[in-house]
Amino acid sequence: MAARGKTAVAVVTEEFVPLAEIMARNMERPGLRLCVLPYPLDTRPEPEVRRIAQRFWGSLLQALGVPS
């Protein structure tokens, strides 16, 4: 997407930040923006995951360049 002039943000959990950074460098996108969520998500109750999503929604929009 970034190669086409589109804003790109990778959404990852804390555990996968190093892998995301390696992949971004390997794809010649070292400046790829990351939205980092807490780890783990899959074992948390749905209401908690929804609260996390609400908490990080604004930072994701900001990383995408959406005006507030």
N, C-alpha and C positions, 0 to 999 in steps of 0.2 A: 504494500500500500504506500509506504513512504517513498518508494522509487517512482510512484505515479503522482507524487505531489499530494498525497493524502496523509493526514495525521494518523499515526499508529501508536497504540499503547498496548503493552502486554499486561494482562492481569494474571498475577501469580501469587501463590502463598509464600510466606517467608522461607519455607524449606527449599523452594525452587528458584530463588533469586540467583544463586551462582550459575545454575544451568541456563537460566534465561539470559544472563549476561554473556556466557560463552556462546550460546546460539546466536545472539545478536552480533557479536564480533565476527563469528564465522560467516554470517550472512552480510557482512560489511555494513552493519547498522549499529555501531558501538554506542550511539547516542539514543538508542531506543528507550522511550519512556516506560517505566514500570509503575503499575499500581499494585502495591504489595498488601495482600490481605493476611490476616493471622492464620497460623497453621496449628492444627488441622481444621478443616471445615467439615469433612464428611462424617465425623463422629459427634458433631455438635447437634443439639436439638434444632429443629427448623426455626422456631422463634428466635433463637440466638443468631442463627445464620442470617435471618432477615434483618435483625438489628445491625449486624456487621455490614450488610449490604447498604443499609440506609446511612450508616456512619461514613462509608467510603465513597458513596455515590458522588458527592460534591468534588472530591479530589480526582475522581475519574473524569468527570466532565471538565475540570480545570486542566488536566493533562491533555485532554483532547482539544483544548482551546475554545471551549464553549464559554461565551461570556456569562458572568453571573448576574 
